[in-house]
Amino acid sequence: MMTRSKAACVLALTGTLLAGGMPTPAAFAADGDPVAGAESFTRACQRCHRSPEQLMMQVDGATPEDKTQTLGVLLPAHHAADATLRANIIAYLLSL
């Protein structure tokens, strides 16, 4: 059974591929600020995702790069369309 987050990730990835590209992990979090990401997560995400640590356990990927890739594809379609906001949230989540 596919979870909602995996379904959203598949949908976002499909859109990315149809648009003609596959983003790289560096494009998502290279310049992210984990402190700003913590504030952004509290403001924008924590209402639904109460535990960032638990959230990260559900993110596909064995390495930080894999998790960055998954989050980078998922977040634009999941309330984080702004690239800076996305990079900061990813940096924060990877810092946990």
C-alpha positions, 0 to 999 in steps of 0.5 A: 500500500502506498502512503500519501507521502509516497504517492505525492512524491511519485506524482511530483517526480512524474511532473518533474520528469515530464517537464524534462529534467531530474533535479539533483540533491545539491539543487535542493539543500546545498545552501539550506540554513538548518536554523531557518529551516527549524523555524520554517518547519515549526511555522509551516509543517508542525501543525500536521507533522508533529515530530520531525524525527518521526517524519524523517524515519518515513522519508525514503532513502538510505543516505542523506543524499537519498533523503534530500532527493526524496524531499526535494521532489516531494516538497514543491508539491507539498506546501513548499514551492519556494526554493529557499524555504525548501532548502532550509527545511531539508537542511533542518530535517537532515540535521536531526 
